Amino acid sequence: MSATSMEQLVSLCKRRGFVFQDSEIYGGLKGTYDFGPLGIELKKNIRDAWWRAMVYERDDIEGLECSHLSHHLVWKYSGHESTFSDPLCDCKKCKARIRADHIQDGKCPECGSTDLTEPRPFMLMMKTNIGPVDDGSSFAYLRPETAQGSYLNFKNVLVSTARKLPFGICQHGKSFRNEITPRNFLFRQREFEQAEMQYFVKPGTDIEWWNKWKEIRRQWWIDQGIPENKLRFKDHEQLAHYAKCATDIEYEFPWGFDEVEGIHDRQDFDLGSHTKNQSKFDIQANVMKNTDSTTELSYLDVFDGNKTYIPYVVETAMGLDRAFVVLMMDAFTQEQLPNGTERIVLKLKKHLAPVKVAVIPLKRNNPEIMKMAHDIKDSLLKTGIGRVMLEDSGNVGKAYRRHDEIGTPLCITVDFDSIEQSPATVTLRNRDTMEQERIEVAKLADYLKDFFR
Ligand code: GAP
């Protein structure tokens, strides 16, 4: 049985060092979290799996890393300054602030009062002051999406790599949104990580690419271990200001299907808006003469009569923290064992597992066993398989339970036979089957390299 509630996951994350509440000893800061020793490993492995699929296993995508801070005009011309808001109501009785679309039956979810203000737009972008003077005039926004940096650098990447359309730019990193009601652990935070890709195409081919990218991204989730029947596409009924058409990949959480990734056809909205002397975008009749930009974000198509045009963009936008929740929830398994006991096992795919191998000495007070366990661990550290650790914090049974819970695919146990027999052998225990086999110490490194390849 997989996780049936977010509470089960939160408890495991805290107990085993995946995720902690940020600023916990001061009561916590809502909507922010810290990743612990195992959490950063899992998050890195998810990010790497995404990067490998998007950049290394294709030949049409480049990487980029942009600043979290950007000129406030970026967010004026992207349309965020005038449209990136949620409708907010105040409860006049308990003073709670509530997203209007989260109000059911016209009642405050905190106190039940019906005395609520009319909805008003609440800006989701966070502002910070830049420089020594704090007079409100020198500010920057913390980016609410990574995408804009990829648009601003379109020309830089195009010229420096000599790319031809179609090609993409991948970027992952932190984004910030002043969410009115952060909720569901990492699902909706105020600071979170995105993994986004902007694919630049010839106008008119965008719908074809949008359909292709929907399928490529769905398959990625399946490749990470998510069953097909727990994923679905949901087309947007209400489109974001930049989108021509958009769909979400949704996962079936305990509370129902919910968004984990968006695939958007943004056409030339963003490149056009940031292009010198373009004024075609009239966001909410707040006509913007786009004369502040110094650059034309256009493309000279040598294969089509040297025409110059602004490319269209198909975007794939995944939340890494949401991916973290999905992959942990789906891997979380409660199993009834034949002897009547229960075990929790995190059946993560092995490329995602935070710890690849645990080396467990059977007796902590036996110097020979301890030495062999240390030697084996040291010999495996540089094999390139990932995190290998010595586990000597309890008896073997407890060690297995701990590593089942954190998803370690293999445990190596050093016992009396290991130090007494020649050639030396150890026990190798498989997380999922719990089967054990003996293997020669001399053959371990090659076996593990092969297993984790
Ligand atoms: N560049 C397009 C864009 O940002 P989005 O649908 O607003 O689109 C993309 O965000 C993904 O980022 C979402 O599918 C979700 O996985 C993640 N995301 C958005 N807001 C989030 C939040 N407050 N906390 C955690 N993840 C979030």
Residues whose N, C-alpha, C, O or C-beta is under 5 A from the ligand:
A	BS01	GAP	P144 E145 A147 E179 L186 F187 R188 Q189 F192 Q194 E259 V260 E261 G262 A317 M318 G319 R322
